[in-house]
Amino acid sequence: MIGGLAALGVLGTGAARASDPVAHSTLTPDEALQLLKVGNDAYVTEAPFRAAWGRERRVELARGQAPFCVLVGCSDSRVPPELLFGRGLGELFIIRNAGNTIDTTALGSVEYGVGVLGCPLVVVLGHENCGAVAAAVEVVERNATFPGVIGEMVQPIIPAVLSVRGGGSEGLLDRAVRANARRVAGRLKTQSPILQQALAAGRLKVVAARYDLDDGDVAWMEDV
């Protein structure tokens, strides 16, 4: 699929391909989002579902991938995207790090998912009691410091914490989780020419969301 980058002017015409190109998802942005909503509803109610995980699907995907959603999520072990959305192999193009933030590598990965793989949907998924966001709250509220590069890692989250600090300390963490997801989604919409082009053409939707650890429900924030 690397050859697809040449079409974007990212690589030269002689660039090698990692696999044969396959047709992109035919889903519209709204259809892609609806699939995730239905999948999460099934997860919450523990309804049976059949995701494509078997050998036949593995063989099919060996020829190339055509996911329908780029998902920027947290590394937290309690937030497995395929499970909580009821999806199978090859359906979600996932970028995960503590605090679901966007650095250069993550942004390039999102742009690859949209510009090369043709994903019609980008979801930025925060979650209840996020440790990275909690660390950013500690920095803001108590001037906390952390070992190694953890402090640097949470720096991009601090503006989100500051933006909702006026509501008082009670509930600050959850407000910051939501604000951080919305802020990252907003940055994707305004700072990536590749995403802006797809958005302008109606081929892409970018939304933020928040996952509840207790009940498994995903709350959507589509007005980013």
Residue frames as a rotation matrix with the C-alpha (Angstrom) as fourth column:
MET 1
0.554 0.833 0.000 0.00
0.833 -0.554 0.000 0.00
0.000 0.000 -1.000 0.00
ILE 2
-0.039 -0.630 -0.776 2.98
0.464 -0.699 0.544 2.34
-0.885 -0.339 0.319 0.23
GLY 3
-0.713 -0.229 0.662 2.61
0.699 -0.164 0.696 2.88
-0.051 0.959 0.278 -3.48
GLY 4
0.327 0.927 0.183 -0.56
0.908 -0.362 0.209 4.81
0.260 0.098 -0.961 -2.68
LEU 5
0.312 -0.284 -0.907 1.61
0.521 -0.747 0.413 7.52
-0.794 -0.602 -0.085 -1.17
ALA 6
-0.743 -0.609 0.278 2.92
0.542 -0.305 0.783 8.31
-0.392 0.732 0.557 -4.63
ALA 7
-0.153 0.787 0.597 -0.58
0.857 -0.195 0.478 9.33
0.493 0.585 -0.644 -5.63
LEU 8
0.782 0.413 -0.467 -0.48
0.611 -0.656 0.443 11.89
-0.124 -0.632 -0.765 -2.84
GLY 9
0.654 -0.611 0.446 2.84
-0.092 -0.650 -0.755 13.21
0.751 0.452 -0.481 -4.03
VAL 10
0.820 -0.332 0.467 4.53
-0.513 -0.063 0.856 11.86
-0.254 -0.941 -0.222 -0.88
LEU 11
0.107 -0.787 0.607 6.74
0.088 0.616 0.783 9.31
-0.990 -0.030 0.135 -2.59
GLY 12
-0.451 -0.365 -0.814 8.31
-0.753 -0.335 0.567 9.16
-0.479 0.869 -0.124 -6.01
THR 13
0.431 0.697 -0.573 6.95
-0.901 0.373 -0.223 7.07
0.058 0.612 0.788 -8.84
GLY 14
-0.081 -0.542 -0.836 9.52
-0.443 0.771 -0.457 4.37
0.893 0.334 -0.303 -8.24
ALA 15
-0.370 -0.053 0.928 8.43
-0.929 0.043 -0.368 3.69
-0.021 -0.998 -0.065 -4.65
ALA 16
-0.854 0.038 -0.519 7.93
-0.031 0.992 0.123 0.04
0.520 0.121 -0.846 -3.73
ARG 17
0.088 0.946 0.312 4.59
-0.759 -0.140 0.636 -1.22
0.645 -0.293 0.706 -2.45
ALA 18
-0.615 -0.263 0.743 4.13
-0.751 0.485 -0.449 -3.25
-0.242 -0.834 -0.496 0.70
SER 19
-0.516 0.520 0.681 1.20
0.356 0.853 -0.382 -5.13
-0.779 0.045 -0.625 -0.85
ASP 20
-0.737 0.319 0.596 -1.11
0.595 -0.111 0.796 -5.02
0.320 0.941 -0.109 -3.82
PRO 21
-0.881 0.460 0.110 -3.64
-0.470 -0.823 -0.319 -2.18
-0.056 -0.332 0.941 -3.64
VAL 22
-0.647 0.763 0.008 -7.20
0.763 0.647 0.000 -3.12
-0.006 0.006 -1.000 -2.82
ALA 23
-0.167 0.682 0.713 -10.43
0.368 -0.627 0.686 -1.18
0.915 0.377 -0.146 -3.25
HIS 24
-0.927 -0.140 0.348 -11.15
-0.219 -0.552 -0.804 1.33
0.305 -0.822 0.481 -0.49
SER 25
-0.642 0.750 -0.157 -14.17
0.568 0.328 -0.755 1.10
-0.515 -0.574 -0.637 1.76
THR 26
-0.633 0.507 0.585 -17.36
0.451 -0.372 0.811 2.17
0.629 0.778 0.007 0.01
LEU 27
0.078 0.675 -0.734 -18.96
0.997 -0.068 0.043 3.35
-0.021 -0.735 -0.678 3.25
THR 28
0.295 0.069 0.953 -19.91
0.170 -0.985 0.019 6.98
0.940 0.156 -0.303 3.64
PRO 29
-0.732 -0.580 0.359 -18.68
-0.209 -0.310 -0.927 8.77
0.649 -0.754 0.105 6.80
ASP 30
-0.167 0.752 0.637 -22.14
-0.981 -0.192 -0.031 8.51
0.099 -0.630 0.770 8.36
GLU 31
0.714 0.403 -0.573 -22.44
-0.415 0.902 0.118 4.81
0.564 0.154 0.811 7.51
ALA 32
-0.153 -0.864 -0.479 -19.04
0.175 0.454 -0.874 4.13
0.972 -0.218 0.082 9.04
LEU 33
-0.751 -0.084 0.654 -19.99
-0.552 -0.462 -0.694 5.95
0.361 -0.883 0.301 12.23
GLN 34
0.284 0.942 0.180 -23.27
-0.936 0.232 0.265 4.05
0.208 -0.244 0.947 12.42
LEU 35
0.413 -0.218 -0.884 -21.40
-0.038 0.966 -0.257 0.75
0.910 0.140 0.390 12.25
LEU 36
-0.690 -0.721 -0.070 -19.38
0.086 0.015 -0.996 1.73
0.719 -0.693 0.052 15.30
LYS 37
-0.498 0.582 0.643 -22.51
-0.854 -0.459 -0.245 2.85
0.153 -0.671 0.726 17.16
VAL 38
0.578 0.724 -0.376 -24.31
-0.670 0.685 0.288 -0.41
0.466 0.085 0.880 16.43
GLY 39
0.093 -0.640 -0.762 -21.23
0.170 0.765 -0.622 -2.40
0.981 -0.071 0.180 17.43
ASN 40
-0.843 -0.412 0.345 -20.92
-0.223 -0.317 -0.922 -0.57
0.489 -0.854 0.175 20.73
ASP 41
-0.020 0.918 0.397 -24.62
-0.983 -0.091 0.160 -1.06
0.183 -0.387 0.904 21.46
ALA 42
0.622 0.213 -0.753 -24.12
-0.247 0.966 0.068 -4.80
0.743 0.144 0.654 20.98
TYR 43
-0.389 -0.863 -0.323 -21.07
0.197 0.264 -0.944 -4.73
0.900 -0.431 0.067 23.26
VAL 44
-0.697 0.154 0.701 -22.94
-0.649 -0.551 -0.524 -2.90
0.306 -0.820 0.484 26.01
THR 45
0.281 0.922 0.265 -25.91
-0.960 0.276 0.058 -5.27
-0.019 -0.271 0.962 25.91
GLU 46
-0.495 -0.603 0.625 -23.66
-0.558 0.772 0.303 -8.32
-0.666 -0.198 -0.719 25.46
ALA 47
0.678 0.725 -0.125 -25.54
-0.513 0.344 -0.787 -9.24
-0.527 0.597 0.605 22.32
PRO 48
0.219 -0.616 0.757 -23.90
0.454 0.751 0.479 -11.98
-0.864 0.239 0.444 20.23
PHE 49
0.707 -0.046 -0.706 -21.92
-0.583 -0.603 -0.544 -10.82
-0.401 0.796 -0.453 17.22
ARG 50
0.624 -0.507 0.594 -19.74
0.613 0.789 0.029 -12.45
-0.484 0.346 0.804 14.59
ALA 51
0.582 -0.540 -0.608 -16.61
-0.605 -0.787 0.120 -10.52
-0.543 0.298 -0.785 13.76
ALA 52
0.922 -0.274 -0.272 -14.32
-0.083 0.549 -0.832 -11.68
0.377 0.790 0.484 10.96
TRP 53
0.481 -0.763 0.431 -11.32
-0.789 -0.163 0.592 -13.22
-0.381 -0.625 -0.681 12.75
GLY 54
0.682 -0.069 0.728 -10.74
-0.006 0.995 0.100 -16.58
-0.731 -0.073 0.678 11.03
ARG 55
-0.234 -0.878 0.419 -8.27
0.410 0.302 0.861 -18.00
-0.882 0.373 0.289 8.55
GLU 56
0.132 0.351 0.927 -10.27
0.991 -0.027 -0.131 -16.97
-0.021 0.936 -0.351 5.49
ARG 57
0.971 0.237 -0.002 -10.23
0.237 -0.970 0.056 -13.37
0.012 -0.055 -0.998 6.64
ARG 58
0.403 -0.898 -0.174 -6.50
-0.063 -0.217 0.974 -13.53
-0.913 -0.381 -0.144 7.39
VAL 59
-0.278 -0.485 0.829 -5.76
0.765 0.411 0.496 -14.80
-0.581 0.772 0.257 3.89
GLU 60
0.526 0.564 0.636 -7.94
0.828 -0.512 -0.231 -12.08
0.195 0.648 -0.736 2.38
LEU 61
0.971 -0.111 -0.213 -6.16
-0.014 -0.911 0.413 -9.36
-0.240 -0.398 -0.886 4.34
ALA 62
0.152 -0.971 0.182 -2.73
0.453 0.232 0.861 -10.65
-0.879 -0.048 0.475 3.37
ARG 63
-0.058 -0.109 0.992 -3.44
0.996 -0.077 0.050 -9.14
0.071 0.991 0.113 -0.06
GLY 64
-0.738 -0.191 0.647 -4.10
0.213 -0.976 -0.046 -5.67
0.641 0.104 0.761 1.36
GLN 65
-0.547 0.521 -0.655 -6.25
0.769 0.002 -0.640 -3.70
-0.332 -0.853 -0.402 3.78
ALA 66
-0.567 0.461 0.683 -9.24
0.204 -0.724 0.659 -1.39
0.798 0.513 0.317 3.41
PRO 67
-0.635 0.325 -0.701 -10.28
0.753 0.058 -0.655 -0.29
-0.172 -0.944 -0.281 6.95
PHE 68
0.071 0.754 0.653 -13.27
0.717 -0.494 0.493 2.02
0.694 0.433 -0.576 7.30
CYS 69
0.940 0.272 0.204 -12.15
0.055 -0.713 0.699 3.94
0.336 -0.646 -0.686 10.39
VAL 70
-0.266 -0.962 0.059 -8.98
0.215 -0.119 -0.969 5.51
0.940 -0.246 0.239 11.77
LEU 71
0.811 0.557 -0.181 -9.19
0.264 -0.072 0.962 5.34
0.522 -0.828 -0.205 15.55
VAL 72
-0.299 -0.853 0.428 -6.94
-0.167 -0.395 -0.904 7.41
0.940 -0.341 -0.024 17.78
GLY 73
0.743 0.645 -0.178 -7.19
-0.017 0.284 0.959 5.81
0.669 -0.710 0.222 21.20
CYS 74
0.382 -0.560 0.736 -5.47
-0.922 -0.285 0.261 5.45
0.064 -0.778 -0.625 24.54
SER 75
-0.399 -0.657 -0.640 -3.00
-0.543 0.732 -0.412 2.66
0.738 0.184 -0.649 25.32
ASP 76
-0.333 0.303 0.893 -5.06
-0.912 0.138 -0.386 1.73
-0.240 -0.943 0.230 28.40
SER 77
-0.979 -0.160 -0.126 -5.51
-0.186 0.955 0.231 -2.05
0.083 0.250 -0.965 28.52
ARG 78
-0.545 0.836 0.061 -9.17
0.359 0.299 -0.884 -1.62
-0.758 -0.460 -0.463 29.46
VAL 79
0.276 0.620 -0.735 -10.04
-0.407 -0.617 -0.673 0.08
-0.871 0.485 0.082 26.18
PRO 80
-0.644 -0.516 0.564 -9.66
0.230 0.573 0.787 -2.46
-0.729 0.636 -0.250 23.32
PRO 81
-0.534 0.472 -0.702 -11.21
-0.695 -0.717 0.046 -0.79
-0.482 0.513 0.711 20.23
GLU 82
-0.725 0.272 -0.633 -12.13
-0.413 0.563 0.716 -3.91
0.550 0.781 -0.296 18.23
LEU 83
-0.765 0.428 -0.482 -13.94
0.611 0.719 -0.331 -5.43
0.205 -0.548 -0.811 21.19
LEU 84
-0.542 0.584 -0.605 -15.90
0.352 -0.496 -0.794 -2.40
-0.763 -0.643 0.063 22.35
PHE 85
-0.289 0.477 -0.830 -17.04
-0.802 -0.594 -0.062 -1.68
-0.523 0.648 0.554 18.77
GLY 86
0.345 0.495 0.797 -17.61
-0.108 0.865 -0.491 -5.31
-0.932 0.083 0.351 17.78
ARG 87
0.681 -0.148 -0.717 -15.27
-0.728 -0.237 -0.643 -5.17
-0.075 0.960 -0.269 14.79
GLY 88
0.864 -0.333 0.379 -13.02
0.313 0.943 0.114 -7.77
-0.395 0.020 0.918 13.18
LEU 89
-0.102 -0.991 0.084 -9.65
0.599 0.006 0.801 -7.94
-0.794 0.132 0.593 11.47
GLY 90
-0.684 -0.372 0.627 -8.84
0.727 -0.279 0.627 -5.23
-0.058 0.885 0.461 8.95
GLU 91
0.247 0.900 0.360 -11.69
0.873 -0.368 0.321 -2.87
0.421 0.235 -0.876 9.86
LEU 92
0.984 0.059 -0.168 -10.03
0.140 -0.836 0.531 -0.37
-0.109 -0.546 -0.831 12.20
PHE 93
0.199 -0.942 0.270 -6.73
0.518 -0.133 -0.845 1.46
0.832 0.308 0.462 11.59
ILE 94
0.889 0.321 -0.327 -5.66
0.404 -0.212 0.890 2.14
0.216 -0.923 -0.318 15.17
ILE 95
-0.157 -0.889 0.429 -3.18
0.102 -0.447 -0.889 4.62
0.982 -0.096 0.161 16.63
ARG 96
0.805 0.466 -0.366 -2.77
0.357 0.112 0.927 4.20
0.473 -0.878 -0.076 20.39
ASN 97
-0.457 -0.888 0.040 -0.76
0.335 -0.214 -0.917 6.07
0.824 -0.406 0.396 22.99
ALA 98
-0.366 0.302 -0.880 -1.31
0.924 0.002 -0.383 7.18
-0.114 -0.953 -0.280 26.58
GLY 99
-0.361 0.312 -0.879 -3.80
0.224 -0.886 -0.406 10.03
-0.905 -0.343 0.250 26.49
ASN 100
0.232 0.478 0.847 -4.82
0.898 0.229 -0.375 9.60
-0.373 0.848 -0.376 22.81
THR 101
0.369 -0.216 -0.904 -2.69
-0.131 -0.975 0.180 12.57
-0.920 0.052 -0.388 21.76
ILE 102
0.897 -0.043 0.440 -1.29
0.440 0.186 -0.879 13.46
-0.044 0.982 0.186 18.35
ASP 103
0.152 -0.895 -0.420 2.42
-0.123 -0.439 0.890 13.88
-0.981 -0.083 -0.177 17.70
THR 104
-0.173 -0.271 -0.947 4.15
-0.921 -0.295 0.253 13.82
-0.348 0.916 -0.199 14.32
THR 105
-0.971 -0.237 -0.034 4.15
-0.236 0.922 0.307 10.04
-0.041 0.306 -0.951 14.08
ALA 106
-0.486 0.860 0.155 0.50
0.485 0.413 -0.771 9.76
-0.727 -0.300 -0.618 15.08
LEU 107
0.182 0.552 -0.814 -0.55
-0.401 -0.714 -0.574 12.54
-0.898 0.431 0.091 12.70
GLY 108
-0.504 -0.441 -0.743 1.30
-0.855 0.134 0.501 10.90
-0.122 0.887 -0.444 9.83
SER 109
-0.959 0.185 0.215 -0.43
0.172 0.982 -0.075 7.62
-0.225 -0.035 -0.974 10.67
VAL 110
-0.071 0.979 -0.189 -3.85
0.264 -0.164 -0.951 9.29
-0.962 -0.117 -0.247 10.61
GLU 111
0.105 0.060 -0.993 -3.03
-0.777 -0.618 -0.120 10.92
-0.621 0.784 -0.018 7.29
TYR 112
-0.872 -0.425 -0.242 -1.93
-0.487 0.701 0.521 7.55
-0.052 0.573 -0.818 5.91
GLY 113
-0.696 0.656 0.292 -5.21
0.434 0.709 -0.557 5.98
-0.572 -0.261 -0.778 7.00
VAL 114
0.296 0.838 -0.458 -7.26
0.088 -0.502 -0.861 8.70
-0.951 0.215 -0.223 5.32
GLY 115
0.246 -0.229 -0.942 -5.12
-0.782 -0.621 -0.054 9.65
-0.572 0.750 -0.332 2.34
VAL 116
-0.655 -0.586 -0.478 -3.83
-0.754 0.557 0.349 6.23
0.061 0.589 -0.806 1.32
LEU 117
-0.954 0.282 0.099 -6.19
0.253 0.938 -0.235 3.67
-0.159 -0.199 -0.967 2.81
GLY 118
-0.689 0.689 0.226 -9.28
-0.064 -0.368 0.928 5.77
0.722 0.625 0.298 2.14
CYS 119
-0.607 0.483 -0.631 -10.88
0.795 0.357 -0.491 5.64
-0.012 -0.800 -0.601 5.59
PRO 120
-0.191 0.620 0.761 -14.06
0.388 -0.664 0.639 7.77
0.902 0.417 -0.114 5.63
LEU 121
0.825 0.535 0.181 -14.06
-0.003 -0.316 0.949 8.23
0.565 -0.783 -0.259 9.41
VAL 122
-0.452 -0.889 -0.071 -11.61
0.143 0.006 -0.990 9.33
0.880 -0.457 0.125 12.12
VAL 123
0.749 0.659 -0.069 -12.54
0.131 -0.044 0.990 8.82
0.650 -0.751 -0.119 15.77
VAL 124
-0.472 -0.810 0.348 -10.58
-0.286 -0.233 -0.929 10.26
0.834 -0.538 -0.122 18.72
LEU 125
0.480 0.715 -0.508 -11.53
0.123 0.518 0.846 8.12
0.869 -0.469 0.161 21.70
GLY 126
-0.509 -0.522 0.685 -10.90
-0.643 -0.298 -0.705 9.25
0.572 -0.799 -0.184 25.26
HIS 127
0.002 0.533 -0.846 -12.04
0.295 0.808 0.510 7.25
0.956 -0.251 -0.155 28.26
GLU 128
0.844 0.433 0.315 -13.15
-0.206 -0.281 0.938 7.47
0.495 -0.856 -0.148 31.87
ASN 129
0.850 -0.492 0.187 -10.36
-0.163 0.090 0.982 7.79
-0.500 -0.866 -0.004 34.46
CYS 130
0.783 -0.615 0.098 -7.58
0.278 0.203 -0.939 8.17
0.557 0.762 0.330 31.88
GLY 131
0.548 -0.634 -0.545 -4.24
0.761 0.107 0.640 8.01
-0.348 -0.766 0.541 33.69
ALA 132
-0.437 -0.745 0.504 -2.48
0.886 -0.453 0.098 10.32
0.155 0.489 0.858 31.27
VAL 133
0.036 0.534 0.845 -5.17
0.216 -0.829 0.515 12.97
0.976 0.164 -0.145 31.61
ALA 134
0.894 0.264 -0.363 -5.11
0.381 -0.019 0.924 12.50
0.237 -0.964 -0.118 35.39
ALA 135
0.041 -0.960 -0.278 -1.36
0.964 -0.034 0.262 13.17
-0.261 -0.279 0.924 35.33
ALA 136
-0.503 -0.163 0.849 -1.97
0.558 -0.811 0.175 16.39
0.660 0.561 0.499 33.37
VAL 137
0.585 0.757 0.290 -4.55
0.157 -0.457 0.876 17.41
0.796 -0.467 -0.386 35.98
GLU 138
0.672 -0.406 -0.619 -1.95
0.722 0.174 0.670 16.80
-0.164 -0.897 0.410 38.70
VAL 139
-0.431 -0.846 0.313 0.49
0.895 -0.445 0.030 19.06
0.114 0.293 0.949 36.88
VAL 140
-0.265 0.413 0.871 -2.09
0.237 -0.848 0.474 21.85
0.935 0.332 0.127 36.60
GLU 141
0.688 0.713 0.135 -3.57
0.016 -0.200 0.980 21.52
0.725 -0.672 -0.149 40.09
ARG 142
0.953 -0.300 -0.047 -0.51
0.096 0.149 0.984 20.58
-0.288 -0.942 0.170 42.16
ASN 143
0.527 -0.790 -0.313 2.50
-0.844 -0.445 -0.299 21.32
0.097 0.422 -0.901 39.94
ALA 144
0.716 -0.203 0.668 3.31
-0.128 0.902 0.411 17.60
-0.686 -0.380 0.620 40.01
THR 145
0.016 -0.750 -0.662 6.43
-0.999 -0.047 0.028 16.17
-0.052 0.660 -0.749 38.38
PHE 146
0.895 0.319 0.311 6.95
-0.287 0.947 -0.146 12.69
-0.341 0.042 0.939 36.94
PRO 147
0.050 -0.954 0.296 10.01
-0.150 0.286 0.946 10.54
-0.987 -0.092 -0.129 36.24
GLY 148
-0.398 -0.305 0.865 11.52
0.709 0.496 0.501 9.93
-0.582 0.813 0.019 32.83
VAL 149
-0.996 0.057 0.070 9.68
0.012 -0.689 0.725 11.52
0.090 0.723 0.685 29.93
ILE 150
-0.351 0.926 -0.136 6.20
0.936 0.351 -0.024 11.00
0.026 -0.136 -0.990 31.38
GLY 151
-0.075 0.290 -0.954 5.97
0.403 -0.866 -0.295 14.72
-0.912 -0.407 -0.052 32.11
GLU 152
-0.773 -0.255 -0.580 6.75
-0.396 -0.520 0.757 15.53
-0.495 0.815 0.301 28.49
MET 153
-0.884 0.451 0.126 4.19
0.431 0.677 0.597 12.99
0.184 0.582 -0.792 27.35
VAL 154
-0.069 0.938 -0.338 1.35
0.975 -0.008 -0.223 14.69
-0.212 -0.345 -0.914 29.22
GLN 155
-0.712 -0.275 -0.646 2.30
0.242 -0.960 0.142 18.23
-0.659 -0.055 0.750 28.18
PRO 156
-0.931 0.355 0.085 -0.03
-0.025 -0.294 0.956 18.20
0.365 0.887 0.282 25.11
ILE 157
-0.208 0.898 -0.387 -2.97
0.784 0.390 0.483 17.40
0.585 -0.203 -0.785 27.41
ILE 158
-0.611 -0.116 -0.783 -2.46
0.713 -0.510 -0.481 20.38
-0.344 -0.852 0.394 29.72
PRO 159
-0.955 0.296 -0.031 -4.26
-0.283 -0.874 0.395 22.91
0.090 0.386 0.918 27.46
ALA 160
-0.290 0.891 -0.350 -7.36
0.084 0.388 0.918 20.71
0.953 0.237 -0.187 27.58
VAL 161
-0.183 0.163 -0.970 -7.21
0.958 0.250 -0.139 20.65
0.220 -0.955 -0.202 31.39
LEU 162
-0.859 -0.220 -0.462 -6.82
0.354 -0.907 -0.227 24.43
-0.369 -0.358 0.858 31.55
SER 163
-0.835 0.541 0.101 -9.77
-0.195 -0.463 0.865 24.92
0.515 0.702 0.492 29.20
VAL 164
0.139 0.937 -0.319 -12.20
0.103 0.307 0.946 23.27
0.985 -0.165 -0.054 31.65
ARG 165
-0.652 -0.511 -0.560 -10.57
0.584 0.133 -0.801 24.22
0.484 -0.849 0.212 34.94
GLY 166
-0.804 0.305 0.510 -13.07
-0.409 -0.907 -0.101 26.99
0.432 -0.290 0.854 35.65
GLY 167
0.146 0.950 -0.276 -15.77
-0.381 0.312 0.870 24.49
0.913 -0.022 0.408 36.56
GLY 168
0.470 -0.026 0.882 -14.07
-0.881 0.041 0.471 23.59
-0.048 -0.999 -0.004 39.84
SER 169
-0.559 -0.826 0.075 -12.02
-0.826 0.562 0.034 20.59
-0.070 -0.043 -0.997 40.92
GLU 170
-0.251 0.539 0.804 -14.99
-0.174 0.792 -0.585 18.21
-0.952 -0.287 -0.105 41.22
GLY 171
0.657 0.527 0.539 -15.39
0.344 0.426 -0.837 16.39
-0.670 0.735 0.098 37.93
LEU 172
0.404 -0.559 -0.724 -12.32
-0.698 -0.700 0.151 18.09
-0.591 0.444 -0.673 36.47
LEU 173
-0.580 -0.686 0.439 -10.76
-0.262 0.667 0.698 14.83
-0.772 0.290 -0.566 35.31
ASP 174
-0.155 0.571 0.807 -13.77
0.736 0.612 -0.291 13.76
-0.659 0.548 -0.514 33.29
ARG 175
0.819 0.392 -0.419 -14.25
0.069 -0.792 -0.606 17.23
-0.570 0.468 -0.676 31.83
ALA 176
0.076 -0.894 -0.442 -10.59
-0.744 -0.346 0.572 17.17
-0.664 0.285 -0.691 30.82
VAL 177
-0.517 -0.193 0.834 -10.96
0.242 0.902 0.358 13.73
-0.821 0.387 -0.420 29.20
ARG 178
0.421 0.773 0.475 -13.76
0.747 0.001 -0.665 15.04
-0.514 0.634 -0.577 27.02
ALA 179
0.805 -0.146 -0.575 -11.96
-0.283 -0.946 -0.156 18.31
-0.522 0.288 -0.803 26.30
ASN 180
-0.243 -0.969 0.056 -8.79
-0.465 0.167 0.869 16.47
-0.851 0.185 -0.491 25.33
ALA 181
-0.330 0.190 0.925 -10.60
0.653 0.754 0.078 14.21
-0.682 0.629 -0.373 22.86
ARG 182
0.740 0.666 0.097 -12.40
0.557 -0.524 -0.644 17.19
-0.378 0.530 -0.759 21.34
ARG 183
0.544 -0.606 -0.580 -9.18
-0.474 -0.793 0.383 19.21
-0.692 0.067 -0.719 21.15
VAL 184
-0.502 -0.750 0.431 -7.30
-0.079 0.535 0.841 16.42
-0.862 0.388 -0.328 19.35
ALA 185
0.004 0.596 0.803 -10.17
0.871 0.392 -0.295 15.96
-0.491 0.701 -0.518 16.91
GLY 186
0.877 0.339 -0.341 -10.25
0.189 -0.896 -0.403 19.69
-0.442 0.288 -0.849 16.27
ARG 187
0.078 -0.935 -0.347 -6.52
-0.507 -0.337 0.793 19.75
-0.858 0.114 -0.500 15.64
LEU 188
-0.489 -0.232 0.841 -6.86
0.451 0.757 0.472 16.97
-0.746 0.610 -0.265 13.09
LYS 189
0.416 0.774 0.477 -9.52
0.842 -0.130 -0.524 18.95
-0.344 0.619 -0.706 11.25
THR 190
0.966 0.049 -0.253 -7.52
0.002 -0.983 -0.183 22.17
-0.258 0.176 -0.950 11.14
GLN 191
0.332 -0.935 -0.125 -3.85
-0.664 -0.326 0.673 21.16
-0.670 -0.140 -0.729 10.91
SER 192
-0.408 -0.461 0.788 -3.79
0.211 0.792 0.573 18.43
-0.888 0.400 -0.226 8.28
PRO 193
-0.430 0.216 -0.876 -4.16
-0.805 -0.532 0.264 19.44
-0.409 0.819 0.403 4.62
ILE 194
-0.927 0.063 -0.371 -4.83
-0.151 0.841 0.520 15.81
0.344 0.538 -0.769 3.71
LEU 195
-0.613 0.738 -0.282 -7.76
0.738 0.409 -0.536 15.59
-0.280 -0.537 -0.796 6.14
GLN 196
-0.366 0.467 -0.805 -9.01
-0.142 -0.883 -0.447 19.06
-0.920 -0.049 0.389 5.20
GLN 197
-0.740 0.048 -0.671 -9.19
-0.672 -0.060 0.738 18.03
-0.005 0.997 0.077 1.56
ALA 198
-0.835 0.431 -0.342 -11.19
0.344 0.894 0.287 14.91
0.430 0.122 -0.895 2.40
LEU 199
-0.502 0.660 -0.559 -13.47
0.593 -0.209 -0.778 16.86
-0.630 -0.722 -0.286 4.73
ALA 200
-0.496 0.264 -0.827 -14.14
-0.476 -0.879 0.005 19.52
-0.726 0.396 0.562 2.10
ALA 201
-0.749 0.164 -0.642 -15.04
-0.567 0.341 0.749 16.83
0.342 0.926 -0.163 -0.43
GLY 202
0.229 0.900 0.371 -17.48
-0.969 0.177 0.170 15.17
0.088 -0.399 0.913 1.99
ARG 203
0.267 -0.207 -0.941 -15.42
-0.270 0.922 -0.279 11.97
0.925 0.329 0.191 2.06
LEU 204
-0.525 -0.605 -0.599 -14.49
0.466 0.384 -0.797 12.21
0.712 -0.697 0.080 5.74
LYS 205
0.661 0.591 0.463 -15.92
-0.167 -0.485 0.858 12.84
0.732 -0.645 -0.222 9.17
VAL 206
-0.546 -0.806 -0.228 -13.82
0.185 0.150 -0.971 13.47
0.817 -0.573 0.067 12.30
VAL 207
0.530 0.784 0.324 -15.51
-0.258 -0.214 0.942 12.96
0.808 -0.582 0.089 15.67
ALA 208
-0.660 -0.640 0.393 -14.51
-0.568 0.082 -0.819 12.75
0.492 -0.764 -0.418 19.32
ALA 209
0.413 0.779 -0.472 -15.88
-0.172 0.576 0.799 10.22
0.894 -0.250 0.372 21.79
ARG 210
-0.380 -0.468 0.798 -15.59
-0.884 -0.072 -0.462 9.15
0.274 -0.881 -0.386 25.42
TYR 211
-0.094 0.255 -0.962 -15.69
-0.068 0.963 0.261 5.52
0.993 0.090 -0.073 26.61
ASP 212
0.310 0.297 0.903 -17.18
-0.910 -0.182 0.373 4.62
0.275 -0.937 0.214 30.00
LEU 213
-0.666 -0.702 -0.254 -15.19
-0.589 0.703 -0.399 1.89
0.458 -0.116 -0.881 31.74
ASP 214
-0.713 0.390 0.583 -18.06
-0.434 0.408 -0.803 0.79
-0.551 -0.825 -0.122 33.97
ASP 215
0.213 0.934 0.286 -20.93
-0.207 0.329 -0.921 0.34
-0.955 0.137 0.263 31.54
GLY 216
-0.370 -0.480 0.795 -18.98
0.591 0.538 0.600 0.04
-0.717 0.692 0.085 28.25
ASP 217
0.623 0.730 0.281 -20.93
0.696 -0.355 -0.624 2.83
-0.355 0.585 -0.729 26.57
VAL 218
-0.604 -0.761 0.237 -19.34
0.782 -0.509 0.360 5.25
-0.154 0.403 0.902 24.12
ALA 219
0.447 0.680 -0.581 -20.64
0.505 -0.728 -0.464 8.83
-0.738 -0.086 -0.669 24.24
TRP 220
-0.058 -0.421 0.905 -20.20
0.997 -0.077 0.028 10.65
0.058 0.904 0.424 20.93
MET 221
0.173 0.020 -0.985 -19.18
0.249 -0.968 0.024 14.28
-0.953 -0.249 -0.173 20.52
GLU 222
0.067 -0.068 0.995 -19.85
0.959 0.281 -0.046 14.92
-0.277 0.957 0.084 16.85
ASP 223
0.900 0.346 0.266 -19.96
0.408 -0.883 -0.231 18.72
0.155 0.317 -0.936 17.02
VAL 224
0.169 -0.923 -0.347 -16.18
0.754 -0.106 0.648 19.16
-0.635 -0.371 0.678 17.07
